[in-house]
């Protein structure tokens, strides 16, 4: 099982931001350092406005749909079944 926990590296130590789940003693750990490459979440200036980093919730209602045969059998895969 893999578990990701956010933390901060400071002065040669890793400070975890949350408590890890219980694990057995001697469990292996992999540490990945993320460089500051703009991966942080940025809040839009005006939420729920089209064009402000996204689309307003529900604005595609009625414009996107699935065909009636969506849940039908996939005949292309008959030779594998």
C-alpha positions in Angstrom: 0.0 0.0 0.0 1.3 3.5 -0.9 0.4 6.5 1.2 1.4 10.1 0.3 1.9 12.6 3.1 2.8 16.2 2.6 5.7 17.7 4.4 8.4 20.3 4.4 12.2 19.9 4.3 14.0 22.4 6.6 17.5 22.3 8.0 18.1 18.7 7.1 14.9 17.4 8.6 11.5 16.5 7.1 8.5 17.9 9.0 5.3 16.0 8.2 2.1 18.1 7.9 -0.1 15.3 9.0 0.1 12.1 11.1 0.9 9.0 9.0 -1.3 5.9 9.3 0.0 3.1 11.5 2.7 1.1 9.8 5.0 -1.7 10.9 8.4 -0.9 12.3 11.1 -0.9 9.6 8.7 -0.2 6.7 10.4 1.3 3.7 9.9 5.0 2.9 10.4 6.9 -0.4 10.9 10.6 -0.2 10.3 12.8 -3.3 11.4 16.4 -3.3 9.2 18.7 -5.3 10.9 21.8 -6.7 9.0 25.1 -6.7 7.7 24.8 -10.2 4.3 26.4 -9.9 2.5 23.2 -8.8 0.7 25.0 -6.0 -3.0 25.7 -6.3 -4.0 29.2 -7.3 -7.4 30.5 -6.3 -9.2 32.4 -9.1 -9.7 36.1 -8.5 -13.5 35.9 -9.2 -14.9 32.4 -8.5 -17.8 31.0 -10.6 -17.1 33.4 -13.5 -16.4 32.0 -17.0 -12.9 32.9 -18.0 -11.5 33.1 -14.5 -9.4 29.9 -14.6 -12.2 27.5 -15.4 -15.8 27.1 -16.3 -18.8 27.8 -14.1 -20.3 24.7 -12.5 -23.2 23.4 -14.6 -22.5 25.6 -17.6 -22.3 22.6 -19.9 -25.6 21.1 -18.7 -27.5 19.9 -21.8 -24.6 20.4 -24.1 -22.8 17.1 -23.4 -24.4 13.7 -23.5 -23.8 10.0 -24.0 -25.3 7.9 -26.8 -28.0 5.4 -25.9 -25.6 2.5 -26.7 -23.0 3.7 -24.2 -23.5 0.7 -21.9 -24.0 -1.7 -24.7 -21.6 -4.6 -25.6 -18.3 -3.7 -27.3 -18.2 -5.9 -30.4 -14.6 -4.9 -31.1 -13.5 -6.9 -28.1 -15.4 -10.2 -28.9 -12.2 -12.0 -29.7 -10.8 -11.3 -26.3 -13.9 -12.3 -24.3 
